[in-house]
Amino acid sequence: MANFLALRVKAIPYKNVFPLPRYHLLALVGYGLMSWTLLDLGNPLGLSRKLVGHGPDPSLFVWFLQWWPTHWQHPWHTTLLWSPVGVHLGWVTSVPALAIFASFLTALKGPIFSYNFMVWLGLCLTTFSVYLLAHEWHRRPRVAMVQGLIVGISPYLLGQAWDGHLNLVWMVAPLIMALLMVKYWRSQIGLGAMTATFTAAIVIQFFISTEVLATSTFVLTLAVGLTALVPGTRPDTLRVLKSLALSYLLATAILSPWLYHMFQHQPPALHASPVAYAISPVNWVVPTKLTMGGQWFSTTSSFFPGNLGEASGYIGLPWIIILILQLRQRPVRRTWLAPGYALFIIIMVAALGPKLHWYGSTWAWLPESLLTDLPLFRFALPARLMFYAEVVAVLLLTPSLTSMRWSRRLRIGVFGVMAVSLLPNFWMAPGWTEPIQVPVFYHRGVASKLLPHHTTVLVWPYNTSGQSMIWQAESGFAFRMAGGYVAPDAPSPYNTWPFVSQMATLPWQYGPYWESNLRLYLTTNHVTAVLTPKRPPFKVQRLLTIVGLKPSLRAGVEVWSGRSTGHPDGTLEASAISTLSLLKMLVLGVKRYLQQHHRLYALDPKALERYGDLPTYFGSFGPGASRYFVDPFAYVGPGSNTEVAIGTLASTAEVPLLTPFLSQTGTVQVTPIAHSSGPHALVMIRVNIKESTLAKRPPAH
């Protein structure tokens, strides 16, 4: 056992076995100041006027920090979003553990302040937990401080903070679980204490992020299993595995009510693809612009998959060189380095995803694809495994950091170079925070006086295009919204409205397609008011006026209300009409294109827009030339023989309503979408139209 750990406890000085509290306090305070500086939080009194992170995800966590303390009695469903249908929250990353923990601060200072504080605290405590794990490993507090510092400035933690992923910044529980395993391995705690604390960590992590719980379980189990390959460690390995099995069994029993409600509802069919959010091997040595000097490699890093925050594969040449030199200089077969290096390599390969990414192209099957069909791993993104790779790699530096062969000056120089190669880009604009303004209308107690109780509104900018989720949370949920953002895709039946996704991804602009669908949308979802900032763009004003709404300025917000005429049909009929109008507009665009004597083989969305046959506000281009994405996407392009193929997503229940109308235009085909079932299951409805029908020019008058 002593050979395996390469540590003999009796040979360690007494002061290192029981370190003075000042080391822990110094590390905690130092990491706290470092995290505050890296996030550029500035004046603590101004935390309500800025937001850590970019994109739509910060608003999701701000909303749930406000929602949980007041709605914990009914946590499975809410109609505050996507009203009047509501949305099931069993599969949503709602961070209840963090929301309850921060409930007092949320009630005192508001959800924006609470969110920013929790991001900082998560970054600080995660770094401190790395320090505790490293200190437990070798009992050298100064070395552990350096190892915690390296992880604290690593691309993973700061990348997730850049994206505003509160759940992924809080990686404390997995590190505490690893710490408990080391203590139990060394017989420093008994089975009872191990089981109780490990079970508590599992439950807490479940209520922070089920994805992290799944990946940390995989990594920790793999780490224990690899140690069994070292001679003389098999009895300890079996002892630890038995304690883990008991802990997970107890945690499953505790979590059974929540698990029951989760699996009562089908997991979301549309989610982020593991292929799209993986690591390119080039990213191991080439940083993104979040790292100092990464802007010089922007041409190369632009090919990395995922977004800026998720491209966190950078380890850097200094770190890699040190690991390679250490591997060559030290015998590893009978020490902890053997399973450590094996675990590091496995995690790095798994982070590459199901397919290898190389300068924008994907090819070559990789072993990680074996995990993508497992229940919880289907939603785990490979790029996020890099956190575990960084922790393992920093522990592997222990022999070099504590080596007596290297002088103190040499160690400081070598690891100083490594730390400099990982420094964040402090001069990047925008930084890790961005300013946010909440109109007076949305302050607590104001909107509830100006709007009737339980009013359903539509807020512009819509969903992910603006801050409607944050404004609703800051108002204390004074109104319901016919929209929201809790997952990449809208819940049923909203996800069958092409108009909904266009509102979320594009600026509002006036057009006949928008006029008819907005009127239909407001009527179907019982929207009694549209809220816009003061003096919205002219095209937005024109559109709202045409559908029959009139503005009144209240507390810095224009409240558009009135009687909007529309169809009195139910939600099913309304979404079918929206889908039909989208398809008709595509047909009209192709008809104009062909009547101008353009060739069928050259038909693609870019050509339709270039020739003015589709308006520029209609959608956005995907990577394929013949697909026109509006999320859910519409399809237009050449079909078989001399036919034009036009299609979009719809629900199974809409098909009988759409088919009679579409069959008058062409041949209708319905293709089911994978992982989608039930009455609102998504299908691809496609219409094949003969070119001769569309190309026929109208008679001259």
Summary of the structure (lengths in Angstrom):
residues: 701
radius of gyration: 28.1
end to end distance: 95.8
largest distance: 102.7
contacts: 2349
relative contact order: 0.09
helix: 53%
strand: 11%
